[in-house]
Amino acid sequence: MRTSNLILTFSLLASAAFAADMVPLKTSLPKPLFVGTPVPVKVDNLEPARKGERPEFMVPKDAVNLAKGKKVTSSDSEPLLGDLAMVTDGSKDGDEGNYVELGDGKQWVQIDLGKAAAINAILVWHFHSQARVYHDVVVQVSDDPDFISGVTTVFNNDHDNSSGLGKGTDYSYVETYEGKLIDAKGAKGRYVRLYSNGNTANPQNHYIEVEVWGVAK
């Protein structure tokens, strides 16, 4: 009985210490460019509209945006509009000229964090001047720049495996100025790769900004 009490006390102290080292993730948001989150078209597996503000997301107190200013590569080396560096330049405005546009069909962008890190959250702004849903959004983390081995998938809403990366169970969602916050659950790796496969407005793929919050090793 005494041993059991000691274990419980230790567990409670450890939980309290862990909680003390966690803080709400704080990031700046761009101005909203449309009101509300109307559903643009019928989309399978669509996330229900949220009521109220986005709940706080806790990260380690020393977590930072590891993606800021980092090198970006892509499956489309010659974007139709913009420059790949825009993906990590810190600007989240959704106005014309503030995003990179990749070609039709399945495309990806990849961020080199410079060193391995424990990743807590990934925020992505594809496009938010109108309500859209981007198809087959898949986000992966790896230490392999070619994403052949050691790949951890932290988000996948490709419900029918049409992009060939595995069937996902996450919801499709309507783009807004808040961006999509993805819980990376401490996934470890140097590279972050984000896929999409066109959207409900056109077959192209767009990125305004990606943030990767975590702690470098």
N, C-alpha and C positions, 0 to 999 in steps of 0.2 A: 504494500500500500504506500509506504514511504517512497519507494523508488518510483512508483507511478506518479506521485505528486511532484517529485523532482523533475521528471520528464515533462509533465504538463507545464510546470513553471518555466522550464528552459524553453519550451516551445513558444509560450506566450511572450517571453522576453525577446526571443529571436524574431518573432513576428512584429513586435513593436519596434525593434531596431531596424528591420527591413522597411517598415512603413515610414519611419523617420527619414530614411534616405531617399524617399520617393517624393516627387513634386509634380504638380499639374504641368502638362506640356503647354507652353505658351508660344504661339507663332502669330505673326501679323496676317491679317486677311485683307484681300483686295476689296474694292467697292462692289456691291452687288449690281449686276447688269440686267437682271429681271426679277420680278417679284414672285415669291412662292416657288413651288417645285411641281409644275404641271407635268403630266405624263405625255410625252410627245407622240408616242405611238404605242400600240400593244406590243409588249416585250415579255417573253417568258421569264419567270423567276425574278420579277422586279421587286426591289426592296420597298417595303411599305413606307409611305411618307412619314417623316418624323415630326412629332409635335414638340415645340419648344426648342431650346438650345441644345447643341451637341453636348453630351455628357463629358465631364473632364476625363482626360486620359493621363494616367500617371506614368512618369518615366523617372529613371535615376536622376538625382539632383545634378550630377555632372554630365548628363546627356546634352549633346549639342547637335546642330544640323551638320552632319558630316559631309553632305553632298555639296554644300555651298562652294561654288567656284571650281568644282572638280571636273575632270575630263569626261566628256560624253561621246560615245560612239553609237552607231546605229546600223540596222540591217539596210537602211536607205542612206547611203553615204552622201547623196546629193539631194537634200530636201527640196520639195517644191517651193516652199516659202520658209524664210527665216534661217537661223543657224543653230546647230546642235548645242552650242554654248549657252543658248537661251534657256535650256532645260534646268540649269543650275545657277543662273545669274542672280537669283533673288527677287526678280520681278514677277508678280503674280497677276498683274492687271490683265483683264480679258479683252481689251480693245484690239482692234485690227493692228497688226504689226508686232504684237507681243507674244507670238507663239510660233513654233516650228511646225510645218506641215510635211508629213511623210506621205509616201505613195499609197496606192490602193492595197487592200487586202492585209494579210498578217504582216505586221512590222514590229520592231522592237527598238528601244533605246536602252543603253547600258551605261551605268555610272561606275567609274573606278574611284573608290573611296581613298585610295592611296595606301591603305594598310587594312588588315583584318579588323573587324569591329563586332561588338555585340549590338545588334540592331533591335530597338524597341518599337519604333513606329516609322511608317513611311506615309507621307502625304503626297498626293498627286493631283495636279490640276491639268486636265486635258484641254478643256474649252468651256467657258462659262458665260458667254454672251447670249446664249440661248439654251433652253433645256434640251439636252441630248442624252442618249445612252450609248456608250462605247461598247462594242461587242468583244467578247472573249478576252477580258482583262485578266492577265496572269502576271504575277509579280514573284520573282525568284531571287534567291541569294546564293552566292557560291564563292569559293576561293579560286575556282577555275574560270579564267576569262572566256573560255569557249563554252562553258555551261554543259560540259559532257559528264563530269563526275562531281560528286559532293554537292548536289543541288538541293536546296530547300525551297519549297513553294510556300509562300506566306499568304497568297491570295489567288483564287482561281474561280471566276464566274462563268467559265466556258462549260455550260451545263450539258452539252452534247458532244464534247471533244472535237468540235469542228476545226480547231486549230492544231490538233494533234499533240497537245501537251498534257493530256489527261483530262478526265471529266472532273469538273469542279463543283463545289457545293455552295459557294458564296453567291450572294445576290448580285444581279445586275442593278445599276443605280443611275439616277438622274444627276448629271453634272450640275454643280452649283459653285458659287464663289468660295464656299468653305473648303473645297477640295475633298478628296476621299481619304480618310484616315484609316490606315491598315495596321492592325496589331501584328507586329513581326515576332512577338513572343521571344525576344532575345536571340533570334537567328544569327549565326556567326558567319561572317564572310567579308571579302574585300569588294566584291562586285555585286551590283544590284541591276537586274534586268527586268524591264517592264514591257509586256506585249499588249497589243490591241489589234482588232481586225475590222477597221471601219466603224461607222456609227450610224445612228438612225437618220441622219441628215444627208450623208454622202459616204463614199467608200474610203475616204482618206483617214489618216490618223494624225492627231494633234497633241502637242505637249506645250503647256505654258511654263510649268515649274514642277520639280520633284524635290522634296525634302526627305532626308534620311536621318532620323533621330536615333542616336545611340552613343556608345562609348568606345573609342578606339582602344585596341589592345596595346 
